[in-house]
Amino acid sequence: MGVVRQQGAEYEYTDYRLIPPQKAFDVAAAPEGGMEAFISHFSYPDWLREKHVGGIVIALVSLDASGRVLSVQIVRSVYPFLDRMVREAILRTKWTPALKNKNPTPAKFYLPVQFNKP
């Protein structure tokens, strides 16, 4: 479990590559620069902090063999603004592709992002 603090907000994440174990590939896709780089795209606004909004947003992410995002679907919503923030961060992030037998391969995975209530 990792925690990243940025602009007065705290973001917690689990190694999503382990949830659930993926058999479609040997090495999971990952954000270039790690989860910290992915989370750097977030900007948790003060008005949301004042409302004490938090929880786990889960996105279903589909990448092609080059790591390009094909689709993002929010499958567990917390709050529309947070959902949108996660979706936009996924789209802005550069991803390393998943590997199967050392070859890049398309991947589909669930990405949970936890927003701790301030």
Rosetta silent file (secondary structure, phi, psi, omega in degrees, C-alpha in Angstrom):
SEQUENCE: MGVVRQQGAEYEYTDYRLIPPQKAFDVAAAPEGGMEAFISHFSYPDWLREKHVGGIVIALVSLDASGRVLSVQIVRSVYPFLDRMVREAILRTKWTPALKNKNPTPAKFYLPVQFNKP
SCORE:     score description
SCORE:     0.000 S_00000001
   1 L     0.000  133.402  178.153    0.000    0.000    0.000 S_00000001
   2 E  -120.567  154.901  177.535    1.353    3.398   -0.912 S_00000001
   3 E  -130.934  132.889  176.699    0.347    6.904    0.104 S_00000001
   4 E  -123.323  130.090  176.308    1.075   10.052   -1.869 S_00000001
   5 E  -107.352  131.664 -176.913    0.476   13.523   -0.456 S_00000001
   6 E  -150.820  129.849  175.787    0.006   16.323   -2.937 S_00000001
   7 L    48.690   44.638  176.561   -1.386   19.848   -2.623 S_00000001
   8 L    78.341    1.252  179.436   -2.838   19.176    0.836 S_00000001
   9 E  -114.501  154.381  179.835   -4.615   15.978   -0.246 S_00000001
  10 E  -118.658  128.682 -179.928   -3.691   12.372    0.489 S_00000001
  11 E  -118.372  132.637 -178.297   -4.066    9.594   -2.071 S_00000001
  12 E  -117.559  140.802  179.676   -3.711    5.929   -1.151 S_00000001
  13 E  -142.992  152.373  173.749   -3.160    3.099   -3.578 S_00000001
  14 L  -107.140  154.161  177.069   -2.670   -0.647   -3.637 S_00000001
  15 L   -65.677   95.940 -174.255   -0.502   -2.356   -6.221 S_00000001
  16 H   -60.276  -20.840 -177.818   -3.361   -2.776   -8.711 S_00000001
  17 H   -67.223  -12.664  179.954   -1.313   -5.288  -10.693 S_00000001
  18 H  -100.007    1.265 -174.410   -2.117   -7.844   -7.993 S_00000001
  19 L  -123.239  112.289  -27.145   -5.913   -7.297   -8.045 S_00000001
  20 L   -76.962  170.956  178.250   -6.987   -9.798   -9.368 S_00000001
  21 L   -57.393  134.846 -177.700   -4.034  -11.855  -10.632 S_00000001
  22 L   -98.596  128.452  177.830   -3.846  -11.512  -14.403 S_00000001
  23 L  -101.955  -10.467 -177.217   -3.275  -14.607  -16.527 S_00000001
  24 L   -75.507  -16.083 -179.801   -3.518  -12.821  -19.864 S_00000001
  25 L  -149.842  160.801 -178.864   -0.005  -11.385  -19.490 S_00000001
  26 L   -88.140  -36.733  179.222    3.262  -11.968  -17.623 S_00000001
  27 E  -124.440  125.596 -177.510    4.038   -8.334  -16.793 S_00000001
  28 L   -73.076  152.608  171.676    1.201   -5.913  -16.113 S_00000001
  29 L   -64.456  153.730 -178.828    0.885   -2.537  -17.795 S_00000001
  30 E  -151.669  153.488  174.663    1.940    0.335  -15.545 S_00000001
  31 E   -67.292  135.220  175.162    2.036    4.116  -15.545 S_00000001
  32 L   -62.780  128.038 -177.952    5.412    5.388  -16.722 S_00000001
  33 L    91.239    0.333  177.635    7.057    6.792  -13.606 S_00000001
  34 H    83.366 -178.123 -178.307    4.906    4.674  -11.271 S_00000001
  35 H   -64.107  -30.107  177.901    1.739    5.474   -9.373 S_00000001
  36 H   -60.989  -39.744  177.723    3.262    8.709   -8.076 S_00000001
  37 H   -66.079  -40.452  177.425    3.458    9.974  -11.666 S_00000001
  38 H   -61.862  -47.929 -176.951   -0.146    8.920  -12.264 S_00000001
  39 H   -67.679  -23.479  179.250   -1.351   10.627   -9.084 S_00000001
  40 L   -62.131  -14.950  177.947    0.531   13.814  -10.000 S_00000001
  41 L   -80.884   -9.078 -178.240   -2.294   14.454  -12.497 S_00000001
  42 L   -82.210  147.518  172.539   -4.793   14.874   -9.635 S_00000001
  43 L  -141.352   94.008 -176.316   -5.863   18.216   -8.284 S_00000001
  44 L   -79.046  112.546 -174.038   -8.217   17.735   -5.324 S_00000001
  45 L   -73.605  152.460  179.969  -10.114   21.036   -4.974 S_00000001
  46 H   -58.040  -40.543 -176.670  -10.644   22.804   -1.649 S_00000001
  47 H   -62.985  -30.830  177.828  -14.444   22.775   -2.007 S_00000001
  48 H   -76.714  -35.904  176.954  -14.406   18.969   -2.183 S_00000001
  49 H   -62.502  -39.879  179.679  -12.060   18.753    0.794 S_00000001
  50 H   -65.014  -28.106  177.848  -14.502   20.888    2.798 S_00000001
  51 L   -83.806   -5.860 -179.471  -17.272   18.367    2.019 S_00000001
  52 L    57.776   44.906  179.654  -15.017   15.500    3.291 S_00000001
  53 L   -86.135  130.246  178.192  -15.584   13.472    0.118 S_00000001
  54 L  -159.996  175.186  179.735  -13.527   10.301   -0.152 S_00000001
  55 E   142.225 -170.865 -177.198  -13.689    6.646   -1.077 S_00000001
  56 E  -109.582  119.321  172.670  -12.450    4.223   -3.718 S_00000001
  57 E   -94.172  131.418  176.382  -12.996    4.907   -7.417 S_00000001
  58 E  -119.039  125.706  179.130  -12.464    1.814   -9.577 S_00000001
  59 E  -113.449  142.492  171.468  -11.836    2.188  -13.298 S_00000001
  60 E   -97.374  117.244 -174.275  -11.725   -0.522  -15.942 S_00000001
  61 E  -111.736  134.919  177.036   -8.835    0.409  -18.230 S_00000001
  62 E  -121.295  125.316  179.746   -8.180   -1.039  -21.674 S_00000001
  63 E  -119.493  150.856  172.799   -4.780   -0.509  -23.367 S_00000001
  64 L   -86.399 -177.587 -175.226   -3.485   -1.566  -26.759 S_00000001
  65 L   -67.640  -14.282  177.324   -0.159   -3.352  -27.250 S_00000001
  66 L   -95.093   -3.827 -178.650    1.726   -0.042  -27.343 S_00000001
  67 L    93.546    5.239  178.452    0.274    1.107  -24.002 S_00000001
  68 L   -76.542  136.699 -179.691   -2.165    3.582  -25.566 S_00000001
  69 E   -72.155  123.980  176.859   -5.436    3.954  -23.672 S_00000001
  70 E   -93.709  -39.997  179.608   -8.352    2.554  -25.680 S_00000001
  71 E  -158.622  155.007  175.668  -11.089    3.028  -23.093 S_00000001
  72 E  -136.604  126.139  177.685  -11.761    3.950  -19.481 S_00000001
  73 E  -128.072  125.596  175.712  -14.958    2.988  -17.705 S_00000001
  74 E   -79.367  116.635 -177.606  -15.694    3.944  -14.105 S_00000001
  75 E  -102.899  -15.614  172.572  -17.148    0.787  -12.555 S_00000001
  76 E  -138.025  115.873 -175.277  -17.288    2.054   -8.970 S_00000001
  77 L   -98.571  148.670  174.577  -18.164    5.676   -8.459 S_00000001
  78 L  -115.336  -50.283 -176.813  -17.577    7.842   -5.408 S_00000001
  79 L  -160.367  136.567 -174.372  -18.453   11.347   -6.558 S_00000001
  80 H   -50.948  -40.322 -178.841  -18.779   12.647  -10.137 S_00000001
  81 H   -65.781  -42.458  178.415  -15.851   15.069   -9.814 S_00000001
  82 H   -66.336  -40.563  177.105  -13.516   12.364   -8.461 S_00000001
  83 H   -57.675  -46.718 -179.422  -14.659    9.920  -11.132 S_00000001
  84 H   -64.180  -40.081 -179.725  -13.896   12.483  -13.828 S_00000001
  85 H   -62.981  -42.499  178.184  -10.512   13.276  -12.236 S_00000001
  86 H   -65.241  -46.718 -179.658   -9.497    9.581  -12.279 S_00000001
  87 H   -58.574  -46.898 -178.994  -10.701    9.117  -15.855 S_00000001
  88 H   -66.173  -37.082  178.298   -8.820   12.194  -17.077 S_00000001
  89 H   -64.832  -40.266  177.774   -5.643   11.174  -15.207 S_00000001
  90 H   -61.905  -43.580 -179.051   -5.746    7.736  -16.851 S_00000001
  91 H   -67.576  -32.871 -179.527   -6.109    9.338  -20.276 S_00000001
  92 H   -81.589  -18.795 -175.858   -3.239   11.811  -19.656 S_00000001
  93 L   -78.868  140.570  171.078   -0.869    9.170  -18.276 S_00000001
  94 L   -86.946  134.777 -175.936    1.675    7.417  -20.474 S_00000001
  95 E  -116.816  140.786  169.949    1.515    3.658  -19.884 S_00000001
  96 E   -84.247  138.263 -175.950    4.074    0.936  -20.399 S_00000001
  97 L   -71.640  157.954  171.900    2.366   -1.960  -22.167 S_00000001
  98 E   -69.803  155.534  179.495    1.671   -5.351  -20.630 S_00000001
  99 E  -124.037  138.707  173.359    3.997   -8.148  -21.719 S_00000001
 100 E  -130.672  121.597 -175.361    3.245  -11.758  -22.624 S_00000001
 101 L    53.668   39.395  178.301    6.250  -13.940  -23.453 S_00000001
 102 L    69.458    9.681  178.704    8.325  -10.708  -23.454 S_00000001
 103 E  -111.782  138.647  176.503    6.135   -9.208  -26.205 S_00000001
 104 E   -58.232  140.349 -177.840    3.852   -6.173  -25.760 S_00000001
 105 E  -143.908  150.840  175.327    0.203   -7.218  -25.607 S_00000001
 106 L   -60.573  152.580 -179.165   -3.164   -5.490  -25.155 S_00000001
 107 E  -144.139  148.531  173.992   -4.404   -5.422  -21.559 S_00000001
 108 E  -132.601  128.396 -176.223   -7.592   -4.796  -19.637 S_00000001
 109 E  -152.230  159.625  175.686   -7.434   -4.277  -15.867 S_00000001
 110 E   -92.227  133.923  179.545   -9.201   -2.704  -12.893 S_00000001
 111 E  -119.589  104.939  176.962   -7.480    0.323  -11.376 S_00000001
 112 E   -87.777  137.305  176.191   -8.631    1.232   -7.837 S_00000001
 113 E  -130.111  120.969 -178.299   -7.806    4.717   -6.534 S_00000001
 114 E  -100.155  127.728  174.582   -8.564    5.566   -2.917 S_00000001
 115 E  -105.425  114.057  179.850   -9.244    9.125   -1.868 S_00000001
 116 L   -77.561  137.574  179.043   -8.892    9.506    1.899 S_00000001
 117 L   -67.316  128.460 -179.701  -11.418   11.813    3.524 S_00000001
 118 L   -71.268    0.000    0.000   -9.612   14.949    4.722 S_00000001
